[in-house]
Amino acid sequence: MRLPSPMVVNCWFIITRVTTLLPGKGPRYLLNLARSNDGAHWQPVLTLEDKPLQEGYGCPAIIQASDGWVQMAYTVGRERIKLVVVDPAKLSTARVNP
């Protein structure tokens, strides 16, 4: 018996930019939320952070709750944790900073 391949309806991902050529080293800033309908092609839909910090932003985690809202948590400057909750119905690519 052949099982149908799983369909991806909405995938979410947090994209971060490291400002050095050394992998895993240097401050991380510019956090974007990206969405995919197929898990292969991603479109940024929201800029979470764009202010440079020496310690950067780290440890991003993301879930989509049973009510459909997307919840993201990440560290800010290694001093505090920030929680962002968004309604995906209100997101568009027009809100992403270049």
N, C-alpha and C positions, 0 to 999 in steps of 0.2 A: 504494500500500500504506500502510495506517495503522498506525503503531507504537503499542503500548500506552503509556499514560502511566506514568512511573516511580512506584513505590510507595515511600513513606517508612515505614520500619519503626521506627527509633529515631534521633532527632535530639537533639543535645546543645548547650547554649548556656550561657555564663556571663553572669549578669546583675549589673551593678554599679550602685550608686546614687551620683550626684554630689550633694554637699550645698550647692549654690548654684544660683541661677536662671540664671547665665551658662553657655551651652553649652560644654562642654569645659573649664571652669574650676572650681577648687575641689578639695578632697580627695575621693577616691573610696573609699568603704568600703561594707560589706555586699556581699559577693560570694556569689551563689547559683548553684548548678548547677541547670539546668532541663532537662526532658525533654519531647519531643513525639513522638507516634506518627504525626502527619500533617503536621508542619512549619508548622501554622497555630495550633494551640492548645498553649500551654506550661504546664507544671506544675513549680514549684520542688520539687526533691527533696533538696537538701542545702545547708546554709549553710557556705560555705568560710571566710569571715571576717566578723566583726561588730564588731570593735574599731576605733574611729576612730583614724586616724593622720594627722598633718599632711600628709604626702606621699601618703597613700592607697595603694591597690593598683592596679596598672596592667598594661597589655600582656597581658591574658589570652589564652592559647592552649589549644586542646583538641583531642584526637583520641580515637578509639576504636580500640584496638589490635586486631590479628588474634585475640588471645585473648579479646576481648570487654570487657576492662577499660578504663575511661575514665581518661585521663591528662590532667591540667591543670597548666599552669605559668603563673605570674604574678609580677610584681615586688612586693616588700614594702618600702614606704617608700623606693623608688628606691635601695635599698642592697643587696638580695639577691634571688635568684630562689627561689621556693618551688615544689616539685613535689608534687602530690597525685594519688594513684592509688587508684581505687575500683572495687569490684566492683558493677556495676549491678544485679545480682540482689539485693543487700542494701540497696538504696535504697528509701525510701518517703517519702511526703509528710509523714508524722508527724514526721520528723527535721528539718524546716525550722523555724528560729526565726521568730517573727512580726516 
